[in-house]
């Protein structure tokens, strides 16, 4: 492999679950503004490796996003292009 493809000097910072660190914050499907942070521009849910959440909270987040979509609080697709 040539030097162009190697990752040099790039260290990953330690990830921590935002919901485990802050016990007061909760995942709630009734607050779509907080859930949009975990969606891509196309409306897809971001994976755990990108969000940095633990498995327990990633499952709760997925369930909350699905509930918010079903009730019409979040769209199934991304933000509409004009």
Residue frames as a rotation matrix with the C-alpha (Angstrom) as fourth column:
UNK 1
0.574 0.819 0.000 0.00
0.819 -0.574 0.000 0.00
0.000 0.000 -1.000 0.00
UNK 2
-0.207 -0.677 0.707 1.39
0.613 -0.652 -0.445 3.41
0.762 0.341 0.550 -0.90
UNK 3
-0.840 -0.228 -0.492 1.72
0.536 -0.481 -0.694 6.32
-0.078 -0.847 0.527 1.47
UNK 4
-0.794 0.570 0.212 -1.32
-0.406 -0.756 0.513 8.03
0.453 0.321 0.832 -0.03
UNK 5
0.071 0.901 -0.427 -3.66
-0.163 0.433 0.886 5.44
0.984 0.007 0.178 1.40
UNK 6
-0.350 -0.258 -0.901 -2.22
0.780 0.453 -0.432 5.20
0.519 -0.853 0.043 4.90
UNK 7
0.746 0.580 0.328 -3.74
0.232 -0.687 0.688 7.14
0.624 -0.438 -0.647 7.73
UNK 8
-0.299 -0.921 -0.250 -1.01
0.712 -0.041 -0.701 9.09
0.635 -0.388 0.668 9.38
UNK 9
-0.964 -0.253 0.083 -1.30
0.130 -0.720 -0.681 11.03
0.232 -0.646 0.727 12.57
UNK 10
-0.247 0.946 0.208 -4.98
-0.625 -0.320 0.712 10.45
0.740 0.046 0.671 12.87
UNK 11
-0.978 -0.075 -0.196 -5.99
0.107 0.626 -0.772 9.24
0.181 -0.776 -0.604 16.28
UNK 12
-0.079 0.997 -0.013 -9.49
0.258 0.033 0.965 8.38
0.963 0.073 -0.260 17.22
UNK 13
-0.629 -0.044 0.776 -10.73
-0.666 -0.486 -0.566 10.08
0.402 -0.873 0.276 20.31
UNK 14
-0.955 0.282 -0.091 -12.49
0.290 0.829 -0.477 7.90
-0.060 -0.482 -0.874 22.84
UNK 15
-0.468 0.868 0.166 -16.21
-0.196 -0.285 0.938 7.71
0.862 0.406 0.304 22.27
UNK 16
-0.957 0.275 -0.091 -18.75
0.158 0.231 -0.960 7.91
-0.243 -0.933 -0.265 25.00
UNK 17
-0.319 0.928 0.192 -22.49
0.841 0.184 0.509 7.57
0.437 0.324 -0.839 25.04
UNK 18
-0.726 0.063 0.685 -24.09
-0.131 -0.990 -0.047 11.00
0.675 -0.124 0.727 25.46
UNK 19
0.311 0.937 0.157 -27.09
-0.445 -0.002 0.895 9.51
0.840 -0.349 0.417 27.26
UNK 20
0.492 -0.227 -0.840 -24.98
0.696 0.683 0.223 7.46
0.523 -0.694 0.494 29.69
UNK 21
-0.601 -0.799 0.018 -22.79
0.657 -0.506 -0.559 10.48
0.456 -0.324 0.829 30.48
UNK 22
-0.839 0.398 0.372 -25.74
-0.486 -0.855 -0.182 12.80
0.245 -0.334 0.910 31.10
UNK 23
-0.874 0.472 -0.116 -28.30
0.480 0.797 -0.368 10.96
-0.081 -0.377 -0.923 33.21
UNK 24
-0.406 0.748 -0.525 -30.83
-0.023 -0.583 -0.812 13.81
-0.913 -0.318 0.254 32.93
UNK 25
-0.456 0.224 -0.861 -31.15
-0.869 -0.319 0.377 13.60
-0.190 0.921 0.340 29.13
UNK 26
-0.194 0.498 0.845 -33.73
-0.003 0.861 -0.508 11.18
-0.981 -0.101 -0.166 27.79
UNK 27
-1.000 -0.019 0.011 -34.65
0.008 0.108 0.994 9.84
-0.020 0.994 -0.108 24.39
UNK 28
-0.299 0.949 -0.100 -38.18
0.143 -0.059 -0.988 11.00
-0.943 -0.310 -0.118 23.65
UNK 29
-0.523 0.148 0.840 -40.08
0.841 0.251 0.479 10.55
-0.140 0.957 -0.256 20.40
UNK 30
0.566 0.822 -0.065 -42.10
0.811 -0.569 -0.135 13.70
-0.148 0.024 -0.989 21.15
UNK 31
0.521 -0.483 -0.704 -39.01
-0.182 -0.868 0.462 15.88
-0.834 -0.113 -0.540 20.66
UNK 32
0.832 -0.143 0.536 -38.12
0.531 0.485 -0.695 15.53
-0.160 0.863 0.479 16.98
UNK 33
0.812 -0.565 0.144 -35.53
-0.470 -0.780 -0.414 18.30
0.346 0.269 -0.899 17.17
UNK 34
0.204 -0.750 0.629 -33.30
-0.834 0.204 0.513 16.16
-0.513 -0.629 -0.583 19.36
UNK 35
0.423 0.018 0.906 -33.79
0.186 0.977 -0.106 13.12
-0.887 0.214 0.410 17.14
UNK 36
1.000 -0.007 -0.003 -32.82
-0.005 -0.246 -0.969 14.93
0.006 0.969 -0.246 13.92
UNK 37
0.381 -0.921 0.084 -29.27
-0.891 -0.342 0.299 15.11
-0.246 -0.189 -0.951 15.21
UNK 38
-0.307 -0.468 0.829 -29.01
-0.346 0.866 0.361 11.34
-0.887 -0.176 -0.428 14.74
UNK 39
0.622 0.521 0.585 -30.36
0.415 0.414 -0.810 11.34
-0.664 0.747 0.041 11.17
UNK 40
-0.558 -0.782 0.278 -28.38
0.641 -0.193 0.743 11.84
-0.527 0.593 0.609 7.98
UNK 41
-0.705 0.246 -0.665 -29.35
-0.442 -0.886 0.141 14.40
-0.555 0.393 0.733 5.36
UNK 42
-0.732 0.424 -0.533 -31.24
-0.374 0.404 0.835 11.69
0.570 0.810 -0.137 3.50
UNK 43
0.200 0.856 0.477 -33.30
-0.906 -0.024 0.423 10.84
0.374 -0.516 0.770 6.57
UNK 44
0.357 -0.141 -0.923 -31.43
0.097 0.989 -0.114 7.61
0.929 -0.048 0.367 7.40
UNK 45
0.987 -0.067 0.147 -30.54
-0.150 -0.051 0.987 6.72
-0.058 -0.996 -0.060 10.95
UNK 46
0.239 -0.969 -0.063 -26.84
-0.806 -0.162 -0.569 7.06
0.541 0.187 -0.820 11.66
UNK 47
0.459 -0.106 -0.882 -25.05
0.228 0.974 0.001 3.89
0.858 -0.202 0.472 12.82
UNK 48
0.933 -0.067 -0.355 -23.59
0.356 0.013 0.934 3.42
-0.058 -0.998 0.036 16.28
UNK 49
0.057 -0.998 -0.002 -20.05
0.978 0.056 0.203 3.99
-0.203 -0.013 0.979 15.11
UNK 50
-0.395 -0.156 0.905 -21.01
0.522 -0.849 0.081 7.49
0.756 0.504 0.417 13.97
UNK 51
0.510 0.687 0.518 -23.30
-0.061 -0.571 0.818 8.49
0.858 -0.449 -0.249 16.82
UNK 52
-0.562 -0.807 0.181 -21.07
-0.306 0.000 -0.952 7.11
0.768 -0.591 -0.247 19.56
UNK 53
0.194 0.714 0.673 -24.02
-0.956 -0.016 0.292 5.74
0.219 -0.700 0.680 21.53
UNK 54
-0.753 -0.335 0.567 -23.98
-0.503 0.848 -0.167 2.49
-0.425 -0.411 -0.807 23.45
UNK 55
-0.915 0.368 -0.165 -26.06
0.135 0.664 0.735 -0.42
0.380 0.651 -0.658 22.14
UNK 56
-0.449 0.772 -0.449 -28.83
0.839 0.193 -0.508 0.09
-0.305 -0.605 -0.735 24.69
UNK 57
-0.134 0.383 -0.914 -29.36
0.071 -0.916 -0.394 3.73
-0.988 -0.118 0.095 23.83
UNK 58
-0.859 -0.154 -0.488 -28.97
-0.463 -0.174 0.869 3.15
-0.218 0.973 0.078 20.08
UNK 59
-0.769 0.637 -0.043 -31.88
0.582 0.727 0.363 0.69
0.263 0.254 -0.931 20.26
UNK 60
-0.106 0.737 -0.668 -34.00
0.754 -0.378 -0.537 3.20
-0.649 -0.560 -0.515 22.21
UNK 61
-0.457 -0.140 -0.878 -33.10
-0.303 -0.904 0.301 5.91
-0.836 0.404 0.371 19.71
UNK 62
-0.987 0.094 -0.127 -34.12
-0.086 0.351 0.933 3.73
0.133 0.932 -0.338 16.75
UNK 63
-0.449 0.873 -0.193 -37.46
0.893 0.446 -0.059 2.97
0.034 -0.199 -0.979 18.40
UNK 64
-0.079 0.394 -0.916 -38.07
0.418 -0.821 -0.389 6.66
-0.905 -0.413 -0.099 19.13
UNK 65
-0.750 -0.229 -0.621 -37.26
-0.423 -0.555 0.716 7.66
-0.509 0.799 0.320 15.54
UNK 66
-0.895 0.446 -0.004 -39.64
0.314 0.636 0.705 5.01
0.317 0.630 -0.709 14.21
UNK 67
-0.191 0.853 -0.485 -42.42
0.925 -0.008 -0.379 6.21
-0.327 -0.521 -0.788 16.53
UNK 68
-0.236 0.048 -0.971 -41.88
0.024 -0.998 -0.055 9.84
-0.971 -0.037 0.235 15.57
UNK 69
-0.946 -0.108 -0.306 -42.00
-0.301 -0.063 0.952 8.92
-0.122 0.992 0.028 11.88
UNK 70
-0.690 0.723 -0.031 -45.20
0.684 0.665 0.299 6.95
0.237 0.185 -0.954 12.33
UNK 71
0.067 0.721 -0.689 -46.89
0.828 -0.426 -0.365 9.88
-0.557 -0.546 -0.625 14.09
UNK 72
0.568 0.156 0.808 -45.70
0.735 -0.537 -0.413 12.34
0.370 0.829 -0.420 11.45
UNK 73
0.863 -0.298 -0.409 -43.28
0.070 -0.730 0.679 14.24
-0.501 -0.615 -0.609 13.68
UNK 74
-0.263 -0.943 -0.203 -40.33
-0.367 -0.097 0.925 13.21
-0.892 0.318 -0.321 11.47
UNK 75
0.518 0.407 -0.752 -40.34
-0.841 0.082 -0.535 12.56
-0.156 0.910 0.385 7.76
UNK 76
0.778 -0.216 0.590 -39.36
0.185 0.976 0.114 9.20
-0.601 0.020 0.799 6.30
UNK 77
0.472 -0.641 0.606 -37.19
0.784 -0.010 -0.621 10.90
0.404 0.768 0.498 3.71
UNK 78
-0.482 -0.758 -0.440 -34.66
0.867 -0.486 -0.111 13.67
-0.130 -0.435 0.891 4.20
UNK 79
-0.148 0.367 -0.918 -35.28
0.140 -0.911 -0.387 17.37
-0.979 -0.186 0.084 4.11
UNK 80
0.578 0.497 0.648 -37.02
0.674 0.156 -0.722 18.25
-0.459 0.854 -0.245 0.85
UNK 81
-0.615 -0.788 -0.035 -34.93
0.577 -0.480 0.661 19.89
-0.538 0.386 0.749 -1.86
UNK 82
0.393 0.794 -0.464 -36.39
0.254 -0.579 -0.775 22.94
-0.884 0.186 -0.429 -3.51
